[in-house]
Amino acid sequence: MKRRTFLTAASVGAVAGAIAKPAVAQSQPEIRWRMTSAFPKSLDTLFGGGETFAKLVSEATDGKFQIQAFAPGEIVGAPQAADAIAGGTVEMGHTCSYYYVGKDPTFAIGTNLPFGLNSRQTNAWLYHGGGNALLNEFYAKHNLFALPAGNTGAQMGGWFRKEIKTVQDLQGLKMRIAGLAGQIMQKLGVVPQQIAGGDLYPSLERGTIDAAEWVAPYDDEKLGLNKVAPYYYYPGFWEGGPAIHFFINLQKWNELPKTYQAAIQAAAGYVNVDTQAKYDARNPAGLRNLIGNGAQLRPFSQEIMDAAYKAANEIYDDISAKNADFKKIYDSYKVFRGEEYLWFQVAEYAYDTFMVRARARG
């Protein structure tokens, strides 16, 4: 009788334990991944987005799925991240697609094209315009799967050691600018340079480069670029709404339990919204601080903007004629952009224009 009572009590305890901890959590495997970031730890909004993502995935899986973020160079450098992920050196990365245009110019579309979509339009295209599906069809050829992981909003045009008023002023100017934007600026006479964010200050200080674009006031202030290149230009027409991505080894992604895939997708979605929200909240103070410390704000001239726009379209047409993957995705992107700006010029532009003028009037 006592033995039967003990077994019954033990059974009740086991059931209670199972109820207290979901059966799904108990049945899932323990997984440890490494994630290489393209962003230095000092950039808390960008590198911090990867940390937030890893934390959310861990919490959603009761700690069974752990992802550790590594800064550039701790495992591989930012330029090598795509190959490291595809080859299985690391399971995933937090980076920008356009860093890998050297592999294929189609990678540029995943981030942003010069004179392309703004951030809201980018999300609309990715989530509801077929963009994610088209990009992942392309990424699969490189053994990669990608999810949107944030946006900075329209970026600044960068820091210049001297004033730039005309296209002639760009001739021979050495500027840190990469990807298709670098090709566009090259057509305008610039000598593009690919330099990591952490090396921008010393490169400008020594005169190794004459100009550098990075992100926007909040991050630019951290790098202190205003101390070595006082002229701060806008807009960064090459990055009107640049998307950041989580890249995952395609085989590793396919091997994940569906619940873990769902956790990753949900966490990436949160980071995609949170990253730009942080930039929008912090950039105003960053810009005030930079101007207060001597930065001289300048718009790019209409001459430069028009010349760059013409060069951009020439480059897209040239690439499309040679690269079927680029053409397929760009055709979708271009049609979507046309529709979006047709709409934005109605309500959005009218409202924003009024608010800017109202604010100026006080």
Secondary structure by P-SEA (a helix, b strand, c coil): caaaaaaaaaaaaaaaaaaacccccccbbbbbbbbbbcccccaaaaaaaaaaaaaaaaaaacccbbbbbbcccccccccaaaaaaaacccccccccccccccccccccccccccccccaaaaaaaacccaaaaaaaaaaaaacbbbccccccccccccccccccccccccccbbbbcccaaaaaaaaaccbbbbbcccaaaaaaaaccccccccccaaaaaaacccccccccccccccccbbbbbbcccaaaaaaccaaaaaaaaaaaaaaaaaaaaaaaacaaaaaaaaaaabbbbbcccaaaaaaaaaaaaaaaaaaaaccaaaaaaaaaaaaaaaaaaaaaaccaaaaaaaaaaaaaac
